[in-house]
Amino acid sequence: MILLDRDDLIDGLRELVAELHAEGNPVGLRIVGGGALALRHFDRRTTVDVDAVKVSPGDEAEVVAAAERIAERRGWQLDWLNFKASQLAPWWGREIRWEPIHHDGLVTIEVAPADALLAMKLKASRPGRDTDDIRHLLALCAIGSVEEADELFGEFFPGDSLTDRAWGMVENILAGGPLVPPSSPPPPDLRPESE
């Protein structure tokens, strides 16, 4: 499995924008997970993929086909950009205020904000794999207690509470000392290189 750093993600998405322009159809793409964290929120060393949750108004199959062509050229796994995280997205709670990282009139790419990403990471709560992300997101969201984390989680996933595993992860993170918000990277430039 190929690990992708922030520069890889930017290059891949820049190529994706060019591919989608060649198709000529308007596309709006929303990104969550490690890709969103690396592109917009903090220096996350690597990720294995870019998790997208929605394409509007374009066609998901068109985006997947373009991403697969990029993967073949770059030697990446075919699903480097995929829609597997859709089941973790909080669609029925607090409104997500998506943050645009690219808009050119034809292609729009947005990433989830830190609070929605924290809720999603708490839902997944994979020990080891999500711990550092949760730590950084707790700091970015100024969450200082497990109760505050549970309240935020409930806003995005109404009727749900943190699982015992997520509760324990947050307790352990907060017991480790003061949380310092990481610095955010500059917005990525996703304009195709020919522009």
C-alpha positions as CSV (number, residue, x, y, z in Angstrom):
1,M,0.0,0.0,0.0
2,I,1.3,3.4,-1.0
3,L,1.4,6.1,1.7
4,L,0.5,9.6,0.4
5,D,1.8,12.8,2.0
6,R,0.3,16.2,1.6
7,D,2.3,17.0,-1.6
8,D,1.1,13.8,-3.1
9,L,-2.5,14.6,-2.3
10,I,-2.2,18.1,-3.8
11,D,-0.6,16.7,-6.9
12,G,-3.2,14.0,-7.3
13,L,-6.1,16.4,-6.7
14,R,-4.6,18.9,-9.1
15,E,-4.5,16.2,-11.8
16,L,-8.1,15.3,-10.8
17,V,-9.2,18.9,-11.4
18,A,-7.5,18.8,-14.8
19,E,-9.2,15.5,-15.7
20,L,-12.6,16.7,-14.6
21,H,-12.1,19.9,-16.7
22,A,-11.3,17.7,-19.7
23,E,-14.7,16.0,-19.2
24,G,-16.3,19.5,-19.1
25,N,-19.0,18.6,-16.5
26,P,-19.4,20.6,-13.3
27,V,-18.3,18.6,-10.2
28,G,-18.5,19.4,-6.5
29,L,-16.4,17.1,-4.3
30,R,-16.4,16.9,-0.5
31,I,-13.4,15.4,1.4
32,V,-13.2,14.0,4.9
33,G,-10.8,11.9,6.9
34,G,-7.0,12.0,6.8
35,G,-7.0,13.7,3.4
36,A,-9.0,16.6,4.8
37,L,-6.8,16.8,7.9
38,A,-3.6,16.9,5.8
39,L,-4.9,19.3,3.2
40,R,-6.4,21.9,5.6
41,H,-6.0,21.3,9.3
42,F,-2.6,20.1,10.4
43,D,0.6,18.4,9.3
44,R,-0.5,14.8,9.1
45,R,2.5,12.9,7.8
46,T,0.7,10.4,5.5
47,T,-2.6,8.8,4.6
48,V,-3.4,5.9,2.4
49,D,-6.3,7.5,0.6
50,V,-8.6,10.5,0.2
51,D,-12.1,9.9,1.6
52,A,-14.8,11.7,-0.3
53,V,-18.4,11.6,0.8
54,K,-20.3,13.4,-1.9
55,V,-20.2,14.5,-5.5
56,S,-22.6,17.2,-6.6
57,P,-23.8,18.0,-9.2
58,G,-21.4,15.6,-11.0
59,D,-21.4,11.9,-11.3
60,E,-19.5,9.8,-8.8
61,A,-18.5,7.2,-11.4
62,E,-16.9,10.0,-13.5
63,V,-14.8,11.1,-10.5
64,V,-13.8,7.5,-9.7
65,A,-12.8,6.8,-13.3
66,A,-10.7,10.0,-13.4
67,A,-9.0,9.1,-10.1
68,E,-8.3,5.6,-11.3
69,R,-6.6,7.0,-14.4
70,I,-4.4,9.2,-12.2
71,A,-3.6,6.1,-10.0
72,E,-2.5,4.1,-13.0
73,R,-0.2,6.9,-14.1
74,R,1.3,7.4,-10.7
75,G,1.5,3.8,-9.5
76,W,-1.0,4.4,-6.7
77,Q,-3.7,2.0,-5.5
78,L,-6.8,2.5,-7.7
79,D,-8.9,3.6,-4.7
80,W,-6.6,6.4,-3.6
81,L,-9.8,8.5,-3.9
82,N,-12.9,6.7,-2.8
83,F,-16.3,7.1,-1.2
84,K,-16.0,4.4,1.5
85,A,-16.3,6.9,4.4
86,S,-19.9,8.0,3.5
87,Q,-21.3,5.8,6.3
88,L,-19.3,7.7,8.9
89,A,-20.4,11.1,7.8
90,P,-22.8,12.9,10.1
91,W,-25.7,13.7,7.6
92,W,-28.6,14.2,10.0
93,G,-27.2,16.4,12.8
94,R,-25.6,19.7,13.1
95,E,-24.9,21.4,9.8
96,I,-21.5,20.9,8.4
97,R,-19.8,24.1,7.3
98,W,-17.7,22.8,4.5
99,E,-14.5,24.7,3.8
100,P,-13.7,25.3,0.1
101,I,-10.1,24.6,-0.9
102,H,-10.7,24.9,-4.7
103,H,-13.4,26.6,-6.8
104,D,-12.9,27.5,-10.4
105,G,-16.4,27.7,-11.8
106,L,-16.4,24.1,-13.0
107,V,-14.8,22.1,-10.2
108,T,-15.3,22.8,-6.5
109,I,-13.5,20.8,-3.8
110,E,-14.4,21.3,-0.1
111,V,-13.1,19.7,3.1
112,A,-14.9,19.1,6.4
113,P,-14.2,21.5,9.2
114,A,-12.3,20.4,12.4
115,D,-15.5,19.9,14.5
116,A,-17.1,17.5,12.0
117,L,-13.9,15.6,11.5
118,L,-13.6,15.3,15.3
119,A,-17.1,13.8,15.5
120,M,-16.2,11.4,12.6
121,K,-12.9,10.3,14.2
122,L,-14.7,9.8,17.5
123,K,-17.3,7.6,15.8
124,A,-14.5,5.5,14.3
125,S,-12.3,5.7,17.4
126,R,-9.7,3.2,16.2
127,P,-7.0,3.0,18.9
128,G,-3.6,4.0,17.7
129,R,-4.8,4.9,14.2
130,D,-7.0,7.8,15.3
131,T,-5.4,8.8,18.5
132,D,-3.1,11.5,17.2
133,D,-5.8,12.9,14.9
134,I,-8.3,13.0,17.8
135,R,-5.6,14.8,20.0
136,H,-5.0,17.5,17.4
137,L,-8.8,17.9,16.7
138,L,-9.6,18.2,20.4
139,A,-7.1,21.0,20.6
140,L,-8.3,22.7,17.4
141,C,-11.9,22.6,18.7
142,A,-10.9,23.7,22.2
143,I,-12.4,20.6,23.8
144,G,-11.2,20.2,27.4
145,S,-13.3,17.4,28.8
146,V,-14.8,14.1,27.8
147,E,-18.3,15.6,28.4
148,E,-17.6,18.4,25.9
149,A,-16.4,15.8,23.4
150,D,-19.6,13.8,24.0
151,E,-21.7,16.9,23.6
152,L,-20.1,17.8,20.3
153,F,-20.4,14.2,19.1
154,G,-24.2,14.3,19.9
155,E,-24.6,17.5,17.9
156,F,-23.4,15.8,14.8
157,F,-24.9,12.3,15.6
158,P,-28.1,13.1,17.4
159,G,-29.3,10.4,19.8
160,D,-25.8,8.9,19.9
161,S,-23.2,9.1,22.7
162,L,-19.5,8.3,22.6
163,T,-18.8,4.6,22.8
164,D,-16.9,3.3,25.9
165,R,-13.8,3.0,23.6
166,A,-14.1,6.6,22.4
167,W,-14.7,7.8,25.9
168,G,-11.6,6.1,27.1
169,M,-9.5,7.4,24.2
170,V,-10.5,11.0,25.0
171,E,-9.9,10.5,28.7
172,N,-6.4,9.1,28.0
173,I,-5.6,11.9,25.6
174,L,-6.8,14.6,28.0
175,A,-4.9,13.0,30.9
176,G,-1.7,13.4,28.9
177,G,-1.4,17.1,29.6
178,P,-2.4,20.3,28.0
179,L,-3.4,20.2,24.4
180,V,-1.7,22.6,22.0
181,P,-3.4,23.4,18.7
182,P,-1.3,22.4,15.7
183,S,-0.5,25.0,13.1
184,S,-2.6,24.8,10.0
185,P,-0.9,24.4,6.6
186,P,-1.5,27.0,3.9
187,P,-4.4,26.4,1.6
188,P,-3.5,24.0,-1.2
189,D,-3.2,25.3,-4.7
190,L,-5.1,22.8,-6.9
191,R,-5.1,24.8,-10.1
192,P,-3.8,22.5,-12.9
193,E,-0.2,23.3,-13.8
194,S,-1.1,24.4,-17.3
195,E,-2.9,27.5,-15.9
